[in-house]
Amino acid sequence: MLTFFSEDSRRRQARSELHDGAIVAPFECSERIDLVLSALRKAAFEVRAPSDYGLAPVLAVHDADYIAFLENCWQAWQAAGHEGEAIPNIWPARTLRSDKIPRSVSGQLGYYALAAETSITEGTFAAAMASKDTALGAVDYTLATGEPSFGLCRPPGHHAAYDQFGGYCFFNNAAIAAQRAVSAGKRRVAVLDVDFHHGNGTQHIFYHRNDVLFLSLHGDPEVTFPYYSGYADEIGEGSGEGYTVNYPLPPGTSVATWMATLEQALERIHQAECELIVISLGVDIFEGDPISAFTFQHADFTALGKRLADAGLPCVFLMEGGYAVEEIGVNVVNVLQGFEQGRG
């Protein structure tokens, strides 16, 4: 399976994450990519650099003012005299106004941020640009050939909404890829999110549309980040009603239950007559992941890949989460090799 990856994704080198009340080194780090690349090369996958697609595909799914904020935030933060990394500390919460965007970069951070764990640093915007190029390279290859592809995206994307970043995500790579496929003539595209955390950003972008079917298997938001999105009664609105499907699952969910839920999702994809699947591939469903609570073993990722191949549709895999760093490469490659084995 052809893999796309941009070295510029390393340009984000964040040092700060707020976790359990402490500032720690971020779980989302470039070491994750090194380990996946090593496993891919060991398995003889071809890795190709993507083209530079510019901002137009980003503007197709994200707000222009939000993109401008991301592009200028680090410089504005430094110009304001702040010493650390740009981390939000106030939001337009329920008792405050949400219809005004402050001129202060500190206020803008809160307006555009989902949560406080994700800092903006030098190189963040460049890395986000590289990550969406990786996704576009992969989807363009699959659209042209019908063959599967893998985009080793960093930063990940599925928590990035129309005008909001967080959960380590800035541009929504899966949404950008799905929009690319729709613009290329696909009547309906499925985005299947298998990350442990709900893809709130992807859901937000497509919530009122019926040309993209969004499905997510994830930890129950009553006890799992992002908490305020991913409940089963979120099904889309307007013409998008019925084209958002959430499968919240409790901590400790068995692989058998998870795979049975996947069968429901794949059946919905076929009912909707989707012509391509963009898979938000989070391997944080692994039992050893430090910020997740599902029970996959290494071999279960191979079985997941085989089952996705059985769906019989062109597939684009895009990297999302996975933070058991020593295991991440094995689990990613097992999914991709399982898919290839399933295709025969």
Disulfide bonds with the S-S distance in Angstrom:
none
